[in-house]
Structures are given as structure tokens and as C-alpha cells.
Amino acid sequence: MKLRVVSARNEIENLNPNEKMIHMAFRASNLDFLNLMQRCPRLRMIQVPPSYRKTMSNAIQVFLNMQGIDMLEGDVWGHRKDLDEYFTVEDATIAEIRSLTESGSSMNDVASQVQRKARIGPDLIKYIAKTKITA
């Protein structure tokens, strides 16, 4: 599973329209989110760092929710944009999340167990568990 990392607002206009998962690595304005949704009509999830989430307007969060786009909090630890524009969640990590979920573990238990091994945030782990993303 790959998340496209967007580190500046001028990158939005060059995104592939088929992008479904985006990590915003800059403090985006409401207009940036609207431009992103116009550029990527198949968008299903946006992840922003926790410090940025606290400063987002409620209006854009409600609008994203109405459009069926999940807003997650989290970071892409250790990712270097100069090497790859995508942050990759390993297939083994997705398989582990899937197996823990199927075994009946709660979402919080799954998130805490996987977060220790993989460098992804709890919101992203819960999103993977909730959706039918397969390895």
C-alpha cells in the first residue's frame, strides 16, 4: 500500500488524478484541500501530522467527511521525499493487521501491537484494519 507524500502546495497540480491516499506534509489551507479533491476525484484518505490536524478548520473536516474522504492523523517516519514520492506500508504489515483483526483483537490492541513493529501511526493502522486493503 502506498501513500503519496505531498510536501508543498505547488505539488498538488502535478498529482496523478488516480491517487487514493495522500499524506500532506505541509500545513494545508482549506483551498489546498479543495484543490486536492478536484485534482484527485478518487481520493479516499488524507493523512496529516497531528500538529496540523489541530489547526484545521471544522468546515473542511465536515466537507471531507461529506465527500467520503477519511481524515487521519499521523506521520511518515523515516520517509525521504528525495528518494521516493511514496511512503510504502509493507505487505507483511498489512497481512499482520488483517490477521490480528480477523482473530478478534480490538482496533486499539491491533494498533498498539503493530505500531511497536512498524513505523506507522495508530490512525493508519485502524484505517487499514477497517477497510478491505489486502496485502
ZADO-1210 file (C-alpha; in nm, 4 decimals, padded with zeros to 6 digits):
<atoms>
<atom x="00.0000" y="00.0000" z="00.0000" code="MET" pos="1"/>
<atom x="00.1371" y="00.3380" z="-00.0966" code="LYS" pos="2"/>
<atom x="00.0626" y="00.6860" z="00.0318" code="LEU" pos="3"/>
<atom x="00.1583" y="00.9753" z="-00.1929" code="ARG" pos="4"/>
<atom x="00.3537" y="01.2295" z="00.0112" code="VAL" pos="5"/>
<atom x="00.2760" y="01.5906" z="-00.0815" code="VAL" pos="6"/>
<atom x="00.5257" y="01.8263" z="00.0772" code="SER" pos="7"/>
<atom x="00.4286" y="02.1569" z="-00.0857" code="ALA" pos="8"/>
<atom x="00.1123" y="02.3132" z="-00.2257" code="ARG" pos="9"/>
<atom x="00.2637" y="02.3505" z="-00.5729" code="ASN" pos="10"/>
<atom x="00.2835" y="01.9673" z="-00.5980" code="GLU" pos="11"/>
<atom x="-00.0975" y="01.9347" z="-00.5910" code="ILE" pos="12"/>
<atom x="-00.1356" y="02.0419" z="-00.9533" code="GLU" pos="13"/>
<atom x="00.1072" y="01.7689" z="-01.0680" code="ASN" pos="14"/>
<atom x="-00.0553" y="01.4778" z="-00.8824" code="LEU" pos="15"/>
<atom x="-00.1853" y="01.1743" z="-01.0649" code="ASN" pos="16"/>
<atom x="-00.5683" y="01.2054" z="-01.0724" code="PRO" pos="17"/>
<atom x="-00.5963" y="00.8385" z="-00.9666" code="ASN" pos="18"/>
<atom x="-00.4315" y="00.8927" z="-00.6254" code="GLU" pos="19"/>
<atom x="-00.6445" y="00.7474" z="-00.3459" code="LYS" pos="20"/>
<atom x="-00.4272" y="00.8022" z="-00.0365" code="MET" pos="21"/>
<atom x="-00.2331" y="01.1195" z="00.0360" code="ILE" pos="22"/>
<atom x="-00.0093" y="01.2346" z="00.3212" code="HIS" pos="23"/>
<atom x="00.0025" y="01.6144" z="00.3474" code="MET" pos="24"/>
<atom x="00.3468" y="01.7045" z="00.4815" code="ALA" pos="25"/>
<atom x="00.2759" y="02.0773" z="00.4897" code="PHE" pos="26"/>
<atom x="00.0198" y="02.2908" z="00.6698" code="ARG" pos="27"/>
<atom x="-00.2559" y="02.2910" z="00.4083" code="ALA" pos="28"/>
<atom x="-00.5260" y="02.5565" z="00.3853" code="SER" pos="29"/>
<atom x="-00.8912" y="02.4901" z="00.3041" code="ASN" pos="30"/>
<atom x="-00.8192" y="02.5928" z="-00.0551" code="LEU" pos="31"/>
<atom x="-00.5362" y="02.3360" z="-00.0735" code="ASP" pos="32"/>
<atom x="-00.7752" y="02.0605" z="00.0358" code="PHE" pos="33"/>
<atom x="-01.0341" y="02.1709" z="-00.2203" code="LEU" pos="34"/>
<atom x="-00.7703" y="02.1777" z="-00.4959" code="ASN" pos="35"/>
<atom x="-00.6563" y="01.8326" z="-00.3884" code="LEU" pos="36"/>
<atom x="-01.0107" y="01.6951" z="-00.4101" code="MET" pos="37"/>
<atom x="-01.0559" y="01.8483" z="-00.7560" code="GLN" pos="38"/>
<atom x="-00.7257" y="01.7099" z="-00.8796" code="ARG" pos="39"/>
<atom x="-00.7804" y="01.3614" z="-00.7327" code="CYS" pos="40"/>
<atom x="-01.1513" y="01.2710" z="-00.7627" code="PRO" pos="41"/>
<atom x="-01.0891" y="00.9120" z="-00.6410" code="ARG" pos="42"/>
<atom x="-00.9344" y="01.0297" z="-00.3143" code="LEU" pos="43"/>
<atom x="-01.0389" y="00.8156" z="-00.0150" code="ARG" pos="44"/>
<atom x="-00.7953" y="00.9132" z="00.2625" code="MET" pos="45"/>
<atom x="-00.5810" y="01.2098" z="00.3648" code="ILE" pos="46"/>
<atom x="-00.3268" y="01.1838" z="00.6441" code="GLN" pos="47"/>
<atom x="-00.1909" y="01.4946" z="00.8157" code="VAL" pos="48"/>
<atom x="00.0573" y="01.5318" z="01.1031" code="PRO" pos="49"/>
<atom x="-00.1058" y="01.5665" z="01.4476" code="PRO" pos="50"/>
<atom x="00.0119" y="01.9256" z="01.4923" code="SER" pos="51"/>
<atom x="-00.1518" y="02.0267" z="01.1622" code="TYR" pos="52"/>
<atom x="-00.4777" y="01.8473" z="01.2420" code="ARG" pos="53"/>
<atom x="-00.5291" y="02.0647" z="01.5487" code="LYS" pos="54"/>
<atom x="-00.5202" y="02.3820" z="01.3369" code="THR" pos="55"/>
<atom x="-00.7559" y="02.2638" z="01.0613" code="MET" pos="56"/>
<atom x="-01.0948" y="02.4265" z="01.0341" code="SER" pos="57"/>
<atom x="-01.4015" y="02.2265" z="01.1288" code="ASN" pos="58"/>
<atom x="-01.5624" y="02.3247" z="00.7986" code="ALA" pos="59"/>
<atom x="-01.3067" y="02.1394" z="00.5855" code="ILE" pos="60"/>
<atom x="-01.3232" y="01.8347" z="00.8125" code="GLN" pos="61"/>
<atom x="-01.7017" y="01.8243" z="00.7732" code="VAL" pos="62"/>
<atom x="-01.6699" y="01.8742" z="00.3976" code="PHE" pos="63"/>
<atom x="-01.4164" y="01.5901" z="00.3657" code="LEU" pos="64"/>
<atom x="-01.6465" y="01.3680" z="00.5699" code="ASN" pos="65"/>
<atom x="-01.9399" y="01.4527" z="00.3408" code="MET" pos="66"/>
<atom x="-01.7277" y="01.3580" z="00.0395" code="GLN" pos="67"/>
<atom x="-01.6446" y="01.0198" z="00.1966" code="GLY" pos="68"/>
<atom x="-01.2784" y="01.1049" z="00.2499" code="ILE" pos="69"/>
<atom x="-01.1261" y="00.9816" z="00.5754" code="ASP" pos="70"/>
<atom x="-00.9031" y="01.2280" z="00.7617" code="MET" pos="71"/>
<atom x="-00.6259" y="01.0547" z="00.9581" code="LEU" pos="72"/>
<atom x="-00.3637" y="01.1833" z="01.1966" code="GLU" pos="73"/>
<atom x="-00.0122" y="01.0503" z="01.1588" code="GLY" pos="74"/>
<atom x="00.3406" y="01.0900" z="01.0341" code="ASP" pos="75"/>
<atom x="00.5558" y="00.9151" z="00.7777" code="VAL" pos="76"/>
<atom x="00.8585" y="00.8450" z="00.9969" code="TRP" pos="77"/>
<atom x="01.1866" y="00.7948" z="00.8192" code="GLY" pos="78"/>
<atom x="01.0490" y="00.8780" z="00.4753" code="HIS" pos="79"/>
<atom x="01.2770" y="01.0719" z="00.2423" code="ARG" pos="80"/>
<atom x="01.0902" y="01.2515" z="-00.0321" code="LYS" pos="81"/>
<atom x="01.4075" y="01.2943" z="-00.2386" code="ASP" pos="82"/>
<atom x="01.4333" y="00.9136" z="-00.2741" code="LEU" pos="83"/>
<atom x="01.0677" y="00.8257" z="-00.3322" code="ASP" pos="84"/>
<atom x="00.7498" y="01.0307" z="-00.3510" code="GLU" pos="85"/>
<atom x="00.5505" y="00.7431" z="-00.1978" code="TYR" pos="86"/>
<atom x="00.5517" y="00.6127" z="00.1588" code="PHE" pos="87"/>
<atom x="00.5028" y="00.2357" z="00.1467" code="THR" pos="88"/>
<atom x="00.3316" y="00.0217" z="00.4077" code="VAL" pos="89"/>
<atom x="00.4829" y="-00.3239" z="00.3714" code="GLU" pos="90"/>
<atom x="00.2637" y="-00.6160" z="00.2653" code="ASP" pos="91"/>
<atom x="00.3721" y="-00.8093" z="00.5751" code="ALA" pos="92"/>
<atom x="00.2449" y="-00.5277" z="00.7975" code="THR" pos="93"/>
<atom x="-00.0902" y="-00.5233" z="00.6171" code="ILE" pos="94"/>
<atom x="-00.1148" y="-00.9020" z="00.6483" code="ALA" pos="95"/>
<atom x="-00.0398" y="-00.8801" z="01.0206" code="GLU" pos="96"/>
<atom x="-00.3069" y="-00.6137" z="01.0704" code="ILE" pos="97"/>
<atom x="-00.5546" y="-00.8268" z="00.8771" code="ARG" pos="98"/>
<atom x="-00.4783" y="-01.1432" z="01.0768" code="SER" pos="99"/>
<atom x="-00.4983" y="-00.9631" z="01.4133" code="LEU" pos="100"/>
<atom x="-00.8311" y="-00.8095" z="01.3119" code="THR" pos="101"/>
<atom x="-00.9697" y="-01.1434" z="01.1949" code="GLU" pos="102"/>
<atom x="-00.8615" y="-01.3118" z="01.5185" code="SER" pos="103"/>
<atom x="-01.0951" y="-01.0792" z="01.7097" code="GLY" pos="104"/>
<atom x="-00.8487" y="-00.8278" z="01.8560" code="SER" pos="105"/>
<atom x="-00.9883" y="-00.4812" z="01.9215" code="SER" pos="106"/>
<atom x="-00.8785" y="-00.1946" z="01.6971" code="MET" pos="107"/>
<atom x="-00.6792" y="-00.0360" z="01.9811" code="ASN" pos="108"/>
<atom x="-00.4987" y="-00.3651" z="02.0546" code="ASP" pos="109"/>
<atom x="-00.4165" y="-00.4112" z="01.6868" code="VAL" pos="110"/>
<atom x="-00.2889" y="-00.0528" z="01.6643" code="ALA" pos="111"/>
<atom x="-00.0669" y="-00.0824" z="01.9720" code="SER" pos="112"/>
<atom x="00.0800" y="-00.4192" z="01.8662" code="GLN" pos="113"/>
<atom x="00.1555" y="-00.3180" z="01.5078" code="VAL" pos="114"/>
<atom x="00.2777" y="00.0297" z="01.5964" code="GLN" pos="115"/>
<atom x="00.5615" y="-00.1198" z="01.8011" code="ARG" pos="116"/>
<atom x="00.6915" y="-00.3114" z="01.4978" code="LYS" pos="117"/>
<atom x="00.6041" y="-00.0882" z="01.2043" code="ALA" pos="118"/>
<atom x="00.6642" y="00.2831" z="01.1928" code="ARG" pos="119"/>
<atom x="00.3090" y="00.3876" z="01.1131" code="ILE" pos="120"/>
<atom x="00.0560" y="00.5742" z="01.3235" code="GLY" pos="121"/>
<atom x="-00.2428" y="00.4210" z="01.5018" code="PRO" pos="122"/>
<atom x="-00.4976" y="00.6003" z="01.2801" code="ASP" pos="123"/>
<atom x="-00.3445" y="00.4482" z="00.9665" code="LEU" pos="124"/>
<atom x="-00.3379" y="00.1027" z="01.1273" code="ILE" pos="125"/>
<atom x="-00.7066" y="00.1357" z="01.2191" code="LYS" pos="126"/>
<atom x="-00.7851" y="00.2575" z="00.8664" code="TYR" pos="127"/>
<atom x="-00.6145" y="-00.0468" z="00.7148" code="ILE" pos="128"/>
<atom x="-00.7989" y="-00.2770" z="00.9558" code="ALA" pos="129"/>
<atom x="-01.1354" y="-00.1130" z="00.8840" code="LYS" pos="130"/>
<atom x="-01.1033" y="-00.1069" z="00.5043" code="THR" pos="131"/>
<atom x="-01.0551" y="-00.4117" z="00.2905" code="LYS" pos="132"/>
<atom x="-00.6985" y="-00.3317" z="00.1869" code="ILE" pos="133"/>
<atom x="-00.5186" y="-00.6582" z="00.1191" code="THR" pos="134"/>
<atom x="-00.1506" y="-00.7384" z="00.1100" code="ALA" pos="135"/>
</atoms>
